[in-house]
Amino acid sequence: MIEEKKLGVADFEQLFNEKITPYLADRIREYDFVYVEADDQERDLLLKKIISFLLDKNVIYSGEHRHNEWEAGWGENLKDLTITSQKEAMNPKYFGKYNNLRLRQKFIHPVSKDFERNSLWIIVDWLADTYLRKFHTVYEFGCGTGHNLFRIREANPEATLWGCDWAKSSQEIIKKVNESGVDKKIFGKNFDFFKPDQNFRLEPNSAIYTVAALEQVGGRFQEFMAYIIANSPKICIHIEPIAELLDSNNLLDYLSIEYFKKRNYLSGFLTYLRELEKQGKVEILKQSRNYIGSLFIEGYSVVVWRPKN
């Protein structure tokens, strides 16, 4: 008989290596994180699937050339805003593509609906609760549909929220959210990681964050970092693939790192940030993995830092 397991508050305390607040505990209890661990046969099949992908010469890699694809992708969500409720329509369509995920360096099969999306939301809720409650303005860069902004809103009801993305369809989604009255203090801005708009200045006492967005720049993050440091936000949060935090001697971690390379995902970011810290330009407040991931990668590691100006 297959044993079902369930993530609870104590499990997330272990994964995050922090005491869970009552606010976050309530969020965790909203979802049923039920799963079963993959057996040896299923594990082998999943490893074969990943290795086959890594050997494929026709894999699509990230970068500037994919701008039109993201424009079209968020455009699909924009169309759905007229059909379903707005918050539901803003959920990205890439969640739930595969029946298996990663947890604690093992493959699992989720029993509960939306396990991956909800586990990511818990990570966002955790960081919003811990770091973003006091700020007057919060910016998400690479916001896509803007769905993560609702998580920030629950922790910080008063802040002005900005969703910044290179796809114009993203701004159209956020505009509809604002004009419909769902959230009158949320705004969109066209912003390109590769060509930061230097005229778009961040407000004083502001915070910024990214969620699986900076991953798309590969090793080309220096211009964005220079822009952020020049604007001096009080805190910067990233939930991204961070190879430096994984264990290359562990097979699943190793394959995750190789997937980062294959897809040209974020590379060298934490190493670069550590060098800036040595130079006295930034302070790193947190760097941790959470042992939660999708089939191919563990891509939800956390880095928190701030400029030292």
C-alpha positions, 0 to 999 in steps of 0.5 A, a space after each residue: 500500500 502506498 503511504 501518503 504523506 502531508 506537509 504541515 507547519 513543522 515540515 515548512 519550519 524544517 525546509 525554511 530553517 526558521 520558526 513559522 509565524 502564525 500568519 504563515 501557519 494559517 496560509 499553510 493550512 489553507 492547502 492540502 500538501 498531500 503526496 507520495 514518494 516515488 518508488 525506485 522504478 518510478 525514480 529511474 524512469 524520471 531520471 531517464 526522462 531528465 537525462 534524455 532532455 539534457 541530451 536533446 540538441 533541440 532544447 529551447 534556451 532562455 534569452 532575449 530571443 524569447 520575448 515574443 513567446 512571453 508576450 504571447 504567453 501572458 496574452 493568453 492570460 489576458 484573454 482569460 480575464 474576460 472569461 473567468 475571475 481575475 485572480 484565477 485567470 492570472 495564474 500562469 499556465 506552466 504550473 502542473 505540467 508534470 505529475 512529479 515534483 522534487 522535495 528534499 532531494 527526492 521525487 514525489 507525486 503530488 496527490 493534492 491539486 496545485 501542489 507546486 503552485 501552492 508550495 511556491 506561494 508559501 515561499 512568497 508568503 513567507 518572504 512577504 511576511 518576513 521582509 515586506 510588511 513595512 515598505 511603502 512601495 514594492 516592485 516585482 521585476 519580471 512579474 508576468 501576470 502579476 499573480 504574486 503581487 496578490 501575495 504581497 498585498 495580503 501581507 502589506 495592505 497599504 503599499 503601492 505595488 508595481 508589476 514590471 515586465 518586458 511583455 506589454 500584455 503583462 501591463 494590460 493585465 495589471 491595468 485591468 486589475 487596477 481599473 476594475 477596482 480589484 486593487 487600485 494601488 497596483 500599477 504596471 511598467 514595461 521593463 527589460 532586464 537586458 535594457 533597464 529603463 534608467 528613467 524609471 526611478 524607484 521610490 524611497 523606502 521601497 523593496 524589490 523582488 523576483 520570482 523565477 524571472 531573473 532566471 531568464 537572463 542567464 549570465 547577463 544580470 550585471 546591468 540589472 544589478 547596476 540599476 538596482 544598486 543605483 536606485 538603493 532599495 531597502 531590500 532585494 529578494 530573489 526566488 530563483 534557480 541558484 546553482 551555488 546553493 545546490 550539492 553537485 555531488 547529489 544526483 538530483 541536484 547535479 541534474 538540476 544544475 545541468 538543466 540550468 546550463 542547458 536552458 541558459 538559466 541564471 548563472 553566477 548570480 550569487 557568486 557575483 553578489 558575494 563578490 560585491 559584498 566583499 567590495 562593501 557594495 552590498 550586504 547579503 542577508 539570506 542565502 538558502 535553498 528550500 528543497 522544493 522544486 519541479 520535475 527538472 529543477 530545484 529552482 526556488 532558492 532564496 537570496 535576500 540582500 541590500 545595497 550599501 550606499 
